[in-house]
Amino acid sequence: MRDSNFLVENNARHVWHPMAHPGEMRAQPPKIVHEAEGVEVIDVHGHRLLDAVGGLWNVNLGYSCEPVKKAMRDQLDRLPYYSAFRGSTTSPLIELSFELVEWFKPDGMARAFLTSGGSDSVETCLRLARQYHKLTGQPERTKYIALKKGYHGTHFGAASVNGNQNFRRQYEPLLPGCFHIPAPWTYRNPFGTDDAALVAERCAAMLEDEIAFQGADTIAAFIMEPVLGAGGVIVPHESFMGRVREICSRHGILLIADEVITGFGRTGAWTGSRLWDVKPDLMSTAKAVTNGYFPLGAVMIGEKLVDAFEADKTGKASIGHGYTYSGHPVGAAAALAALAETRRLDVASNATARGAELMAGLEKLKARHSLVGDARGKGLMAALELVSDRAQKTPASKDVLQRVFETSYQRGVMVRTSGNIVILSPPLIITSSDVARIIGALDAALGSV
């Protein structure tokens, strides 16, 4: 490993970072995370920080999960790689597919398709949705409907169903046939109300209207996050996803639940779909399935699709799609260990308890600092929306968000900022004292502004 001087001198000089302007990164290089332990990361200067970002929503079990590391080491010694394409498979893939089906069986899932990550999983869901309709004699069902502010990854199909302009504008034209309705966002919505149930009902009515306009027989699927993550931690009213399920079923439209963030306990339920008591037709997962230690994802497939694909005699159900690293044996071994630890530690229960403490702290910050327009969250995914004028809900400036980030960093807590929102997604093993540390750092940061 090169020394710290080399790392500092070459920081952001030879790489373009995801989700960042290359020029800005050169002018203001990012923090260099050098080590990690427990729920803390340590930068190249030895500064320790509680990681309130959880890597990127994915390090649910923290950075010292020895069972996952051991499983990866053992698998590297035994079989570091082999393909899962037709004609071969591996022992860890067989075992993992069994465990995933067991994990998601309460959600109505019956098969798994392995990918390399969340964007891959979403792309796979979109493809399988179209293929299903072709198999069942409805080839004109090719369109997708999604939520504004929804985030589904960065592949061309995934970006096309994204509902955030900054992931779309510079890459258009995207996949044709993708349409969006307003998100059930109580704090900001086009309906002029702060009644969450009414917002949910009106968004559902917008879905009905869009289906009628497009023609139900042209729509393949509706895709949504049970709790919207990167779009600002938007928590729908409890009625919304169930209402969407009913509408989709009535019109023969598949429901894709994007569970990349919510699939393994982050909301306090084991899945976001289970949180709202909904059974989707397809689920995209990734992130915490390996605790972030290996890039791996999975698409979970509901029984309706399984029946159609596995009964096909024409050959049209052959899946002409996959990735070199689909079901990678080291990733599968990591996932098996991560699932076992996730279950053993019952992190969903901890997410519920610590999430309640976190939200109570964030509400106190809202009462104390006029800069906070809204505090929201579910389990251990939470956000503060910062504004310069509460009455007008005017978004706080980029400079304000940068100052909040820097002060929190100096106070020993890593947070994430996106637009005018501070996003929190700490590991699901945090303690009450960790929650207090996060709130204390944010209190100082907001006070500094």
VENGI-V244176 format. One record per pair of residues at least 24 apart in sequence whose C-alpha atoms are under 6 Angstrom apart, sorted by the first residue. I is the first residue (numbers start at 1). GAP is how many residues later the second one is. Records with the same first field share a line. If there is no record, write none. Layout:
I = GAP + GAP
This chain:
36 = 27
37 = 26 + 27
38 = 24 + 25 + 26
49 = 363 + 364
50 = 363
51 = 363
52 = 362 + 363 + 372 + 373 + 374
53 = 362 + 371 + 372 + 373
54 = 371 + 372 + 373
57 = 368
58 = 229 + 230 + 233 + 234
59 = 232 + 233 + 368
60 = 231 + 367 + 368
61 = 366 + 368
62 = 365
67 = 270
68 = 266 + 269 + 270
71 = 262 + 263
72 = 258 + 262
75 = 255
81 = 248
92 = 237 + 240 + 241
93 = 234 + 239
96 = 240
107 = 172
108 = 171 + 194
109 = 191 + 192 + 193
110 = 191 + 192 + 193
111 = 189 + 190
112 = 187 + 188
113 = 185 + 186
114 = 183 + 184 + 212 + 213
115 = 181 + 182 + 183 + 211
116 = 179 + 180 + 181 + 210
117 = 169 + 178 + 179 + 180
118 = 142 + 168 + 179
119 = 34
121 = 163 + 177 + 178
122 = 162
123 = 34 + 35
130 = 90
140 = 78
141 = 76 + 77 + 78 + 79
142 = 76 + 77 + 78
143 = 34 + 35 + 76 + 77
144 = 34 + 75 + 76 + 77 + 78
145 = 33 + 34 + 35 + 77
146 = 34 + 76 + 77
147 = 33 + 34 + 35 + 36
148 = 32 + 33 + 34 + 35
149 = 82
150 = 78 + 81
184 = 52
185 = 49
196 = 41
197 = 40
200 = 40
216 = 35
220 = 33
221 = 32 + 33 + 34
222 = 33
223 = 33 + 34
224 = 33 + 34
225 = 32 + 33
226 = 46
242 = 36
254 = 27
255 = 25 + 26
256 = 24 + 25 + 26 + 27
257 = 26
258 = 25 + 26
259 = 25 + 26
260 = 24 + 25 + 26
265 = 83
266 = 114
267 = 111 + 112
268 = 80 + 81 + 83 + 84 + 111
269 = 79
289 = 46
290 = 44 + 45 + 48
294 = 37
347 = 81
351 = 28 + 29 + 77
352 = 27
355 = 24 + 25
358 = 77
380 = 45
381 = 43 + 44
382 = 42
383 = 39 + 40 + 41
384 = 37 + 38
385 = 36
386 = 34 + 35
395 = 25
396 = 24
404 = 41
407 = 38
408 = 33 + 34 + 37
411 = 30
